[in-house]
Amino acid sequence: MRRVDDIAEKYMADMLAASPIRSTMMGISGQDHEFDDFSPSGFAAKADLDRAALTDLDAVEPVDERERIAKEAMRERLALAVERYDAGDTASNISVLFSPLHSMRMVFDQMGNEGAENAANVASRMEKLSAKLRDLAETLKGEAAAGHISARRQITEVAKQTDNWNGASGDDFFLNRIARLTVDGKPLEGALRNRLEEAAKQAKTGLSEFGAFLRDELAPVAPEKDAVGREKYSRGSRTSLGSDIDLEEAYAWGWEELHRIETEMTRTADRIKSGADVDEAIALLDADPDEVITDKNAFRDWMQELADATIADMADTHFDIPEPIRRIECMIAPTSDGTIYYTGPSEDFTRPGRMWWSVPPEQEKFSKWREVTTVYHEGVPGHHLQIGQTAFRSELLNRFQRRGMMCSGHAEGWALYSERLMEELGYLEKPGNKLGMLDGQAFRATRVIIDIGMHLELRIPKDNPFGFAPGQVWTPELGWDFLRAHCRMGEAFLRFELNRYLGWPGQAPSYKIGERIWLNAREEYMQRKGEAFNLKQFHTDALNLGPMGLDPFQDAMKRL
């Protein structure tokens, strides 16, 4: 008997019963009219599930290597979840990208649009939103009283997001959600339409009240200081990476890596135009009508074409891509927060994996040369392949491994590795596309430096290769200056990014550090296999392990 798998399956069943949001995200019907319990007792109950599963895991021995991997992966994730709950990190969290509030909003994106039942589920969730937000407010007040509270910047920025979702940015999220609903292909009408419109009013009122709570009650008692310090940062870093790294070494490596990338960017700019620097090369690319799209829907169609062509080209050659994973949908998100993200397929694959682009209202141009590797990162061979293939491998992975486990460093490290892989495989021969990849890599290396530097309040090296603020202690203001100096994105996007780093300590570096660990794992695998090394087999072996923290991942890879 596979006791580890039994424990994992029971844990998933219990967790899904307690999380209607997760059920909807996985495409499991039956709870699409409900939300999770975000009251203090709801958070405590989730932590108790984690503790019970850990106790059960510690009492069994795996029967084979497959179960050993499953146990190590599951134990690492759950132990960190309990540690963060006990430290007050989980229930107190409010940030501009990741919080219970954002989960409540995003779940509407994954709900069905056709039919009276789907419309009624949307209405039910809108009707319940106000009460759930009041529960969350009670949790946040209790955590604040215990000394667990996010920085004031995060709280006030999230309050602005509630305004935008209610229409301050020009788009009313709830009314737009209703507009996508149909019955027999026709817009809603009659009693169901009236119910939804009344539900939207209730939801908007609840969201407005929650925004007022954030501004008027929580923000005044929140710390002004953004830096979280070493202890909390270490928990965040270990959660995002699944690896206990030397933070000072990673900080020093970030400076070296950024300098390496920018040197390569200079060489690539010269290929675009002899003697041109990076900014001149970018100006030339952005002035090329073949490289620019001025309509967001046309841009979505371009992403879809590239994603489809890449899947067709890579299937059965560089990767074994299961048939259900050979479909991806590129979507314009219903919000305008400026984020790009991927959501996995439903458990039965009737809803495909989706690549979402949340377009800021001021963005009018889209540069293809910048976003070729974004499609590879979010699609194939990036998130869509990794997450979709994991969901498909039921013969190798238990349900928790397939759908319940997430580690940013593993997922984002793979996606960033995928961008580099596409260059190795010859997909970035055009110098503009390579410059786009390098620009993104520089952006991720910059995040390693400023995320660790700002939260640990480290000193900037006196001999840093850019001559930037030598010897000064990192602050958010210096983080902004450094971000602007090394990242060629719009101001609104970069402002959001800086706020994101300050509110989600340890997550932003997980992309580049995760990529570094993936590359090291490939090198170790190649050295060990010698002449028998096969790149496609490495990818198959690595992805078949499923998602996990990067320390368990490296240990498992060394045993293959």
C-alpha positions in Angstrom: 0.0 0.0 0.0 1.1 3.5 -0.8 0.4 5.2 2.5 2.1 8.5 1.5 -0.2 8.7 -1.5 -3.2 7.9 0.8 -2.3 10.7 3.1 -1.8 13.1 0.1 -5.2 12.1 -1.3 -7.0 12.6 2.0 -5.3 15.9 2.5 -6.4 17.1 -0.9 -10.0 16.0 -0.3 -10.1 17.8 3.0 -8.4 20.9 1.7 -10.7 21.2 -1.3 -13.8 20.7 0.9 -12.5 23.7 2.9 -11.6 25.8 -0.2 -14.3 26.4 -2.8 -11.9 28.9 -4.4 -9.3 26.2 -5.0 -12.0 23.9 -6.3 -13.1 26.4 -8.9 -9.5 27.1 -9.9 -9.1 23.3 -10.5 -12.4 23.1 -12.4 -14.1 21.0 -9.8 -17.9 21.7 -9.7 -20.1 21.8 -6.7 -18.8 24.7 -4.7 -18.7 27.4 -7.3 -21.3 29.4 -5.3 -19.2 29.6 -2.2 -16.0 31.2 -0.8 -13.4 30.0 1.6 -13.6 30.8 5.3 -11.3 33.8 5.8 -12.3 34.3 9.5 -9.7 33.7 12.2 -11.1 30.2 12.7 -11.0 29.5 9.0 -7.2 30.2 8.9 -6.7 28.1 12.0 -8.6 25.2 10.5 -6.4 25.2 7.4 -3.3 25.2 9.6 -4.7 22.3 11.6 -5.1 20.3 8.3 -1.5 21.0 7.5 -0.4 19.8 11.0 -2.4 16.6 10.8 -1.0 15.7 7.5 2.6 16.3 8.8 1.9 14.0 11.7 0.6 11.3 9.4 3.6 11.7 7.0 6.1 11.4 9.9 4.5 8.1 10.9 5.1 6.2 7.6 8.0 5.0 5.5 7.8 5.2 1.7 7.6 1.9 -0.1 9.7 3.0 -3.0 11.6 6.0 -4.6 8.4 7.4 -6.1 6.8 7.6 -2.6 10.0 8.9 -1.1 10.0 11.8 -3.5 6.3 12.5 -2.7 6.9 12.4 1.0 9.9 14.8 0.9 8.1 17.2 -1.4 4.9 17.3 0.6 6.6 17.5 4.0 8.7 20.5 3.0 5.8 22.5 1.7 3.5 21.8 4.7 6.1 22.4 7.3 6.8 25.8 5.9 3.1 26.6 5.7 2.7 25.8 9.4 5.8 27.7 10.3 4.5 30.8 8.5 1.0 30.5 10.0 2.5 30.2 13.6 4.7 33.3 12.9 1.7 35.3 11.8 2.7 35.7 8.2 -0.3 34.0 6.6 -3.4 35.4 8.1 -2.0 39.0 8.3 -1.0 39.1 4.6 -2.1 42.0 2.5 -0.1 42.8 -0.6 -0.7 44.3 -4.1 -0.6 40.9 -5.8 -1.2 38.1 -3.5 -3.7 38.0 -0.6 -7.1 36.4 0.2 -8.7 39.5 -1.3 -7.0 38.9 -4.7 -8.1 35.2 -4.5 -11.7 36.3 -4.1 -11.5 38.5 -7.1 -9.6 36.2 -9.4 -11.9 33.2 -8.8 -14.5 35.0 -10.8 -12.2 34.8 -13.9 -12.3 31.0 -13.8 -16.0 30.6 -13.5 -18.1 29.5 -16.5 -19.9 32.1 -18.7 -22.6 30.1 -20.3 -25.9 28.9 -18.8 -28.2 29.8 -16.0 -26.3 27.7 -13.4 -23.1 29.5 -14.0 -24.8 32.8 -13.9 -26.5 31.9 -10.6 -23.1 30.8 -9.2 -21.6 34.2 -10.1 -24.6 35.9 -8.5 -24.2 33.8 -5.3 -20.6 34.7 -4.9 -21.2 38.4 -5.5 -24.0 38.3 -2.8 -21.6 36.6 -0.3 -18.6 38.8 -1.0 -19.4 41.5 1.5 -19.7 39.0 4.4 -16.5 37.3 3.5 -14.6 40.6 3.3 -15.9 41.5 6.8 -14.6 38.1 8.0 -11.2 39.0 6.5 -11.3 42.4 8.1 -11.8 40.7 11.5 -8.9 38.5 10.9 -6.6 41.4 9.9 -7.7 43.4 13.0 -6.9 40.4 15.2 -3.5 39.8 13.6 -2.7 43.5 13.9 -3.5 43.5 17.6 -1.0 40.6 17.9 1.7 42.6 16.2 1.3 40.9 12.7 0.5 43.5 10.1 1.7 44.4 6.6 3.4 47.7 5.8 1.3 50.8 5.3 2.3 51.1 1.6 0.7 47.7 0.9 -2.5 48.5 2.7 -3.0 51.8 1.0 -2.1 50.5 -2.5 -4.6 47.6 -2.1 -7.2 50.1 -1.0 -6.6 51.8 -4.4 -7.1 48.5 -6.1 -10.5 48.1 -4.6 -11.4 51.5 -6.0 -10.2 50.5 -9.4 -12.1 47.2 -9.4 -15.2 49.3 -8.5 -14.7 51.5 -11.6 -12.3 54.2 -10.6 -10.0 53.2 -13.4 -12.8 53.2 -16.0 -13.7 49.5 -15.8 -16.2 48.2 -13.4 -15.1 44.6 -12.6 -18.5 43.4 -11.5 -20.6 44.8 -14.3 -18.0 43.6 -16.8 -18.2 40.1 -15.3 -22.0 40.1 -15.7 -21.6 41.2 -19.3 -19.7 38.0 -20.2 -22.6 35.8 -19.0 -25.0 34.3 -21.5 -27.8 31.7 -21.6 -28.1 29.8 -24.9 -25.6 32.3 -26.3 -27.8 35.3 -25.6 -27.3 38.1 -23.0 -29.0 37.6 -19.7 -32.5 39.1 -19.1 -35.4 38.9 -16.7 -35.1 37.8 -13.0 -31.6 36.3 -13.3 -30.3 39.6 -14.8 -32.0 41.6 -12.1 -30.5 39.3 -9.4 -27.0 39.7 -10.8 -27.3 43.5 -11.0 -28.5 43.6 -7.4 -25.7 41.2 -6.4 -23.1 43.4 -8.2 -24.3 46.4 -6.2 -23.9 44.5 -2.9 -20.4 43.3 -4.0 -19.4 46.8 -4.9 -20.6 48.1 -1.5 -18.8 45.4 0.3 -15.6 46.1 -1.6 -15.9 49.8 -1.0 -16.4 49.1 2.8 -13.3 46.9 2.8 -11.3 49.6 1.1 -12.4 52.1 3.7 -11.4 49.6 6.4 -8.0 49.3 4.9 -7.5 53.1 4.7 -9.2 54.2 8.0 -8.6 51.4 10.4 -5.6 49.2 9.3 -3.3 51.7 7.6 -3.1 54.1 10.6 -1.7 51.3 12.8 0.5 49.8 10.1 4.3 50.3 10.1 5.7 52.9 7.8 8.8 50.9 7.2 8.6 48.5 4.3 11.6 46.3 5.2 10.5 43.1 6.9 13.9 42.1 8.4 16.0 38.9 8.2 13.7 36.5 10.1 10.5 37.2 8.1 12.5 37.5 4.9 14.1 34.1 5.4 10.7 32.5 5.8 9.5 34.2 2.7 12.6 33.2 0.7 12.4 29.6 1.9 8.7 29.5 1.0 9.2 30.9 -2.5 12.3 28.8 -3.2 12.0 25.7 -1.2 15.6 26.1 -0.5 17.5 27.7 2.4 20.0 29.8 0.5 22.9 32.1 1.7 21.2 35.5 1.2 24.4 37.5 1.2 25.9 35.2 -1.5 22.7 35.4 -3.6 22.9 39.2 -3.2 26.5 39.3 -4.4 25.7 37.0 -7.3 22.8 39.2 -8.4 25.3 42.1 -9.0 27.6 39.8 -11.0 24.7 38.3 -13.0 23.2 41.7 -13.9 26.6 43.0 -15.1 27.0 39.8 -17.2 23.6 40.2 -18.8 24.0 43.9 -19.5 27.3 43.3 -21.2 25.6 40.8 -23.5 22.8 43.3 -24.2 25.4 45.7 -25.4 26.8 43.1 -27.8 23.3 42.3 -29.0 22.5 46.0 -29.6 25.5 46.2 -31.9 24.0 43.4 -34.0 20.8 45.4 -34.5 22.8 48.4 -35.6 26.5 48.6 -35.7 27.7 51.0 -33.0 24.3 51.4 -31.4 24.0 51.3 -27.6 21.1 49.4 -26.0 18.7 52.4 -25.8 19.3 53.2 -29.5 18.7 49.6 -30.5 15.4 49.6 -28.5 14.3 52.9 -30.1 14.9 51.4 -33.5 12.9 48.3 -32.7 10.0 50.3 -31.3 10.0 52.5 -34.4 9.7 49.4 -36.6 6.0 49.0 -37.6 6.5 45.2 -38.0 7.5 45.0 -34.3 4.7 47.1 -32.8 1.0 46.3 -32.2 -1.4 49.1 -31.2 -4.5 47.1 -30.3 -4.7 44.9 -27.2 -6.9 42.4 -28.9 -4.6 42.2 -31.9 -1.8 41.7 -29.5 -3.7 38.8 -27.8 -4.2 37.2 -31.2 -0.5 37.5 -32.0 0.4 35.8 -28.6 -2.1 33.1 -29.4 -0.6 32.4 -32.9 2.9 32.3 -31.4 1.9 30.0 -28.6 0.1 27.6 -30.9 3.0 27.5 -33.4 5.5 26.9 -30.6 3.5 24.0 -29.1 3.1 22.4 -32.6 6.8 22.8 -33.2 8.1 21.4 -29.9 5.6 18.5 -29.4 7.2 15.1 -30.1 10.6 16.7 -30.8 12.0 18.5 -27.8 9.3 17.5 -25.4 6.7 14.7 -25.0 3.6 17.0 -24.7 0.4 15.1 -23.8 -2.5 15.8 -26.2 -4.7 17.7 -23.6 -1.8 20.1 -23.1 -1.5 21.1 -26.7 -4.1 23.8 -26.2 -3.6 27.1 -24.5 -5.8 30.3 -24.4 -4.3 33.7 -24.5 -6.5 36.2 -22.6 -6.8 39.9 -21.9 -7.5 40.0 -18.1 -10.6 41.8 -16.8 -8.5 44.1 -14.7 -5.9 46.7 -15.5 -3.3 46.1 -12.8 -0.4 45.6 -15.2 0.3 42.0 -14.4 1.0 38.9 -16.5 0.1 35.5 -15.2 -0.8 31.9 -16.0 -3.6 29.8 -14.7 -3.6 26.0 -15.1 -6.1 23.8 -16.8 -9.1 22.3 -15.0 -8.6 18.9 -13.6 -10.5 17.3 -16.5 -8.8 19.6 -19.1 -12.1 20.9 -20.4 -10.9 24.3 -19.5 -7.4 24.9 -20.9 -4.4 26.5 -19.4 -4.6 30.3 -19.9 -2.1 33.1 -20.3 -3.5 36.4 -18.9 -2.4 39.9 -19.7 -3.7 42.7 -17.4 -3.3 45.8 -19.6 -2.8 49.1 -17.8 -5.2 51.7 -19.2 -2.4 54.0 -20.4 -0.7 51.3 -22.4 -1.3 51.8 -26.1 1.6 50.0 -27.8 2.8 46.4 -27.5 6.3 45.6 -28.7 6.5 42.0 -30.1 10.3 41.8 -29.7 9.9 42.3 -26.0 7.2 39.6 -25.6 8.4 36.6 -27.6 10.1 35.2 -24.6 7.1 36.1 -22.4 5.0 33.7 -24.5 7.7 31.1 -24.1 7.8 31.8 -20.3 4.0 31.6 -19.8 3.3 29.0 -22.5 5.5 26.3 -23.9 8.1 25.3 -22.7 7.3 27.4 -19.6 4.4 27.3 -17.2 1.9 25.7 -19.5 4.0 22.7 -20.3 5.3 22.3 -16.7 1.9 22.8 -14.9 -0.2 21.1 -17.6 2.1 18.1 -17.9 2.1 17.7 -14.1 -1.7 17.8 -14.0 -1.7 15.0 -16.6 0.8 12.6 -14.9 -1.7 10.7 -12.7 0.2 7.5 -13.2 3.3 9.1 -11.6 2.0 11.7 -9.2 -0.6 11.7 -6.5 -3.3 14.4 -6.5 -1.5 16.7 -4.1 1.6 16.6 -6.2 -0.4 17.3 -9.4 -2.7 20.0 -8.1 -2.0 21.0 -4.5 1.7 21.8 -4.5 3.3 25.1 -5.6 6.8 26.5 -5.2 7.5 29.7 -7.0 11.3 29.0 -7.4 10.5 25.6 -9.0 7.8 27.0 -11.4 9.3 30.4 -12.1 12.8 29.0 -12.2 11.7 26.6 -14.9 9.9 29.3 -16.9 13.0 31.5 -16.8 15.2 28.5 -17.7 12.8 27.9 -20.6 13.6 31.3 -22.0 17.3 30.5 -22.0 16.5 27.1 -23.5 14.7 28.6 -26.4 17.8 30.6 -27.3 19.9 27.4 -27.1 17.4 25.7 -29.4 17.7 28.5 -32.0 14.3 30.2 -31.4 15.9 33.6 -30.7 18.0 34.1 -33.8 16.6 37.5 -34.5 18.7 40.0 -32.4 15.6 41.9 -31.4 14.0 38.8 -29.9 17.3 38.0 -28.1 17.5 41.6 -26.8 13.9 41.1 -25.4 15.0 38.0 -23.6 18.0 39.7 -22.2 16.0 42.7 -21.1 13.7 40.4 -19.2 16.7 38.6 -17.7 18.2 41.9 -16.5 14.8 42.8 -15.0 14.8 39.5 -13.0 18.5 40.0 -11.9 17.7 43.5 -10.7 15.0 42.1 -8.5 17.4 39.8 -6.8 19.6 42.8 -5.8 16.9 45.2 -4.6 14.5 42.6 -3.0 17.2 41.2 -0.8 18.9 44.6 -0.3 15.8 46.5 0.6 14.3 44.0 3.1 17.6 43.2 4.8 18.7 46.8 4.6 22.1 45.8 3.2 24.7 48.2 2.0 25.3 48.8 -1.7 28.8 47.5 -2.6 31.3 50.4 -2.8 32.9 48.8 -5.9 29.6 47.8 -7.7 30.1 47.7 -11.5 27.5 50.4 -12.1 28.8 53.0 -9.7 25.4 53.2 -8.1 25.1 54.8 -4.7 28.3 53.2 -3.3 28.2 52.3 0.4 24.6 53.5 1.0 22.0 51.4 2.7 19.1 50.2 0.5 15.8 52.0 0.8 12.6 51.8 -1.4 13.6 55.1 -2.9 17.0 53.7 -4.0 15.2 50.6 -5.1 13.1 52.7 -7.4 16.2 54.6 -8.8 17.9 51.3 -9.5 14.9 49.7 -11.1 14.5 52.7 -13.4 18.2 52.6 -14.3 18.2 49.0 -15.3 14.7 48.1 -16.5 13.2 49.5 -19.6 9.5 49.2 -18.8 6.8 51.8 -18.3 6.7 53.8 -15.1 3.3 52.4 -14.0 4.4 48.8 -14.5 7.7 49.4 -12.5 5.8 51.2 -9.7 3.6 48.2 -9.3 6.6 45.9 -9.4 8.4 47.8 -6.7 5.3 47.7 -4.5 5.0 44.0 -5.2 8.6 43.3 -4.0 8.0 45.2 -0.8 4.8 43.3 -0.1 5.9 39.8 -1.0 9.4 39.4 0.5 11.5 36.7 -1.1 9.3 35.9 -4.1 10.7 38.2 -6.8 14.3 36.7 -6.5 12.8 33.2 -6.9 12.7 33.6 -10.7 16.4 34.1 -11.2 17.7 32.1 -8.3 15.3 29.3 -9.3 16.7 29.4 -12.8 20.2 29.2 -11.3 19.3 26.1 -9.4 17.6 24.5 -12.5 20.8 25.2 -14.5 23.0 23.7 -11.7 20.7 20.6 -11.6 21.1 20.1 -15.4 24.9 20.5 -15.1 25.1 17.9 -12.3 22.8 15.6 -14.3 24.9 16.0 -17.4 28.2 15.3 -15.6 26.8 12.2 -13.9 25.3 10.8 -17.1 28.4 11.5 -19.2 28.0 10.3 -22.8 24.5 9.0 -22.1 23.3 12.5 -21.4 20.2 13.5 -23.4 18.6 16.9 -23.0 15.1 15.7 -23.8 15.5 12.9 -21.2 16.7 15.4 -18.6 13.6 17.5 -19.1 11.3 14.4 -18.9 13.0 13.1 -15.8 12.9 16.6 -14.1 9.3 17.4 -15.0 8.0 14.0 -14.1 9.0 14.7 -10.5 6.2 17.2 -10.2 6.4 20.6 -8.5 8.3 20.8 -5.2 10.7 22.9 -3.2 14.1 23.2 -4.8 16.1 21.5 -2.1 13.9 18.3 -2.4 14.1 18.7 -6.2 17.9 18.7 -6.2 18.1 15.8 -3.9 15.7 13.8 -6.0 17.5 14.6 -9.3 20.8 13.3 -7.8 19.1 9.9 -7.2 17.9 9.5 -10.8 
